[in-house]
């Protein structure tokens, strides 16, 4: 049984190029509008014409500075690794950035003024009515939107880079924790099975041999599977089927098994061995103490916006193995399941233990977490 690796959690997608460009244009136009108001008050010119020039020059400066910044960053970080924070943020450092501001402002002002001339049919020099002195003043004022936009987008970039690093650290911590929990859980299951096998050898060697063959098949399937922190729910049910076959060798007709996995939920990703501790508890504390044994039923359902897994047995009930039915469950297996749910799916997930329906008795364990988007 080969399990294809599934990522624990996809990192949040950064804003697309179109989204970032649209945000830059919107902010630049807002700054240009403010500049146009100031210029209208200072020079007493027509606001509409001033706004056209201000927008054209602001956009020209912003885009020119951005292009210069990216080019300078590509040069400065040409030997840096691809995941270098400043390379990802297209930041060349302040020494290069001041040069980009100066060059970008001159180019942006020149291009923006020409575009404004073309749109209005005027000439910037005669419209502003101030000759070179006013032209130089306006050129210097054009540094304002360029510098403001530069500081804004640099701060945004650093914030996004810090957020990405934090998210990566959180994902790594979650993956490490899941691996640790799984490494603790697998020996727990194996030791229980070997203890059962040792006891069976003394009383029924033939059944012990059959159980050993089943154990080898189970371990081969487990070890050949991927060590990814998640696998499909279908693989989880396959592992349960192998394990329960082992238990049926030991318990014989005392153990009845029902596994119910709808095809629509087969691809749902879950941590490996998530259900196994609950199945072990159901057998050890619920069915084995009863001379007649009983039935264990594992099912998966989609209920509203949640995926719901249930492990039910017709055994001795909660009081036999887990104490007060009102307790949240403190055994090793139950604690592991609860921790793994919280680590993988967050606070929205839950594990509850309660008595089964009166007509069946036993224990009902219910796991819930928010429904993945890809489930129909």
N, C-alpha and C positions, 0 to 999 in steps of 0.2 A: 504494500500500500504506500504509494508515494504521494506526499502532500505538497502541493505547490506553495511556495512562500507567499505570504500576504503581509504587507507592511502593517506595523502597529497602528500608526495613525499618520495620515498624510499631513504634512505641514501646511499651514494656511497659505493659500496662493497669493503672491504679491499682486498689487494692482497692475492691470495690463498696460501695455504701452499707450493705447488709446485713452485709457482712464487717466494715466499720469499726464499725458499731453493736454487733455481737456482741463485738468485741474490747473496746470501751469498757465494755460491761456486765460482761464477765468480769473485767476489771481492777478495776472499781469494786466488784464483789461480793467480790473477794479483799481489797481494802482494808477493806471493811465487816466482813469476817470477823475481820481483825486488830483492828479497833476493838472489835468485840463481845467478843473475848477480854480486851482491856484493861479494858473496862467491867465485865465479869463479875468480874474480879479486884478491881477497885477498889470496887465496890458490893455484891459478894456476891450478885448476882441470878441467876435461872435463865438458863442459857446459851441455851437454845432461844428464849425470849422476847426476850432481849437481841439475839440474832442477827436475829430478824425485824425489830425496830426499826432495828437498825444497817443492815441491807440496804436497808430502805425509805428511811431517811434518806440513806444514801450514794448510792443511785440517784437520789433526788429532787434532791440537791445537784449531782450530776454532770450530770444532764440539764438542770437549770435553768441551771447555769453555761455549759454548751455552747450552749443556746438564746440566752442573753444575749450570749455571745461572738460568735455568728454575727450576731445582730441589730446589735451594736455595730460589727462589721467591715463589714457591709453599709452602714451609715451612714458610717463613716469613709472607706471606699473607694468611695463611690458615684460619684465622678468618675474613678476610676483605670481604666486599661485592663484588659480581661478577663484578660490573662495576668500581671497584677501578682502577684509571689510571695506577698505578705502577704494579698492578696485571695483568691488561690487557697487559701491555708492558713487563711482565716477568722481572721486575727489582727489585732485592732484596736490593738495597742500596749499597753504595760504600764499606762499611766495609765487607759485604759478597762478594762483587764483586772482591775485591783484593784476597780473599781466592780462589774464583772460578778461577781467572787468574792463580794463582800459581799452584793449583791442576790440572786444565785443561791443562796448558802448560806442566807439567811433564808427565801426561798421554798421551797427544797428541804427544809430542816429542817421547816418548817411542814406542807408537803404530805406528806412522808415520815412524820412523827409521826402525822398523821391516818390515813394508810393503815395504819400499824402498829396504831393503836387499833382500826381496823375489823377487821383480821385477827386480833387477839388478844382483842378484847372488853374490853380494859383502857383505862385513861387514862394517858397518859405521865407526868403529874405525880405521881399516886399510886403508879404502878409504880416510878418512880425514887426516890420517897420523899425528895426533897431540896428540893422547892418551887422557887422561882424561881432560887435560887442554883445548884442543880444543873442546872436548865434552861438557864441562861445558860452554864454551864460546858460542857454538852453541845453547845450551839449553837456555842461557840468550837471545841470539838473537831471539829465537823462541817466546819470549815474545812480540817482536815488531809486527809481524802480528796479534797475539792474541789481544794485547792491541789496535792496530789500528782498527781491526774489531769490537772490543767491543765498542770503542768510536763512530765509524761510525753507528753501528746498534742502539746504545742507542740514538744518536742524531736523527736518522730516526724515531725511536719509539716515542720519545717525540714530534717530528713534526707531526706524524700521529695522536697521541693522541690529540694534540692541534687542529688539523684540524677537527677531529671527534667532539670535544667539540664545536667548532665554528659552524660546520654544524648543530649539534643538537640545538644550540641556535637559529640559523637562521630558522630552521624548526618550532621550538616552537613559534618564533615571527610571522612567517607567519600564523601558525594555529590560534594564538590568534587574529591576525588582521582580518582574515577571519571570525572568530566567532563574533568579534565586528561588522563588517560590516553587517553580516547576522542578528544579533540581532537588528540593526538599521533598516534594510530593512523590516523585517516581520511586525513590528507595522505600518510602513508606508503603506504597502499594506492593512493591516487589517483596519486601520482607514479610508482609502479611501473607502473600501467596506462598512463599517458600515455607513459612511456618505451617500453613495448612497442608502443603505437600508432604512435609516431614511427618506430620501426624497420620496422614493417609497411608504412607508407606508401610507402617507397622500393621495396619488392619486390613488393607486391600491393595497389595502390590500391583495388581493388574490395572485397577483404576488409577493408582498413583502414576503408572507408566503412561496411561492415556492423558492424565492431567499434565504430566511433564511435556508430552508432545504438544499439547495445547499452549503451554507456557512458552515453549520455543517458538511456536508460530506467532504468538502474541508479541514476544520480544523482537522477533525478526521484522514484523510489520511496524513496530514502534521505532526501531532503530533505523529502518530504511526510509522512514518519513522525514520530512524536513524539520529542522530545528527552529523554524520560524516561530515567533511569539504568538502567531495566530494560525489557525487552520480552519477549513470549512466545517460546518456543523455535520455534514455527511461523514467526514473523517472521524469526528468525535463519536458519532454513533457506531461507526465501524469498530473503533477501539473498544467501545462498551460491549459490542456484540462478541468480540474476542474474549474479553475479560469474563463476561457472563457465561460463555461457553466453558471457561475454566471452572467457574463456580458450579455449573451444572454437572460437571464430571464428579465433583466432590459431593454435592448434595443430591444428585440424582433427581427423582421425580418430586422431591420436596421443593424444588425451585422452578417456577414458571416465569417466563420472560415475555414482555410485550414492548416492542420498540416502535414508536410512531413518529416518523419524520416526513412532513409534507414536502413534495418536490420543490415548492416555491421557497422553502427555507434551507434547502440543502447547501447553498453557497454562502450562508451567513457565516462571518468570521468570528471564531471564539478562541480563547486560550486553550491549548492542549490540556487534556485531563481535567477539564473544568467540572464535568459531571461525575467523574470517577469516585471522588471521596464520598459523595452523597449516595452513590450506588453501594459502595463498601459499607457505609453506615447502615443502609437499609438491610443489607444481608446480615451483617455482624450483630446489630442490636435489635433488628426487627424480625427477620425470618429464621435465623439459626436457632434462637432460643425456643422456637415453637416446634413441637414434634412433627406437626403436619406441614411445616414450612409455609409457603404462600407464594404470592405473585408480586413481582416488581414490574412497574410500568414506567417507561420514560417517554415523554412526549414533548413536542415543540409546536407552538402556535404563534400566530400573529394576532394580537388583541389591541385594536386601536392603533396607537402610535408606539407600541412596545412589542418586543420579542419576548415570549414567555416560555420557559422550559420548566417541566415538572417531573419530579422523581417521586413516585408514590409506591408504597408497599402495603401489604395486608398483614404485617407482622405484629409484634408485641406493643408497638406504640412508643411515643416519646419518653414516657416515664421509665421504660426499661433501660434506655441507654443514654439519654441526654438530660435527665432531670426534669425540672419543672417545665411543662409545655409553654409557659409564658416566657421562658428564658430565650435569648436570641441565639443560643447555640455556642458552646465554648470549646468543643472538641477540636483536635488538630485539623481534621479534614474540613469541617464546617468553617473554621477560622480561615483556612487557606482559600476556600472558595469565596468567602466574603471579601478577603483582601484582594484577590485577583479581579473580582468584579469591580471593586472600587478603583483599583489601579488602571484597569482597561477602559471602563465605561463611566467612571466618575460617580458623583453623588446621586445621579439620577437612577443608578442601578440599585437592586436590592435582592436579598435572599431571606426568605421567611420559612420557618418550620412550624407546622401546626398538625394537630391530629387529623387523620383521614376521616372520611364520612362515616357516620355510625354504622352503616350496613357493611362496610369493609374493614373498618378499624385501621390500625397501622399509622403511618406517618406520611405527610405530604410536604415535600420541599419544593418551593417555587422560586425561580430566578427570573428577574425582569430587568430589562434595560431598553433605552430608546431604540426605536426601529431604524435600521440603516436606510438611507435614501434609495438604495437599489432594490429593496424588497417591494414587489408589486402589492 
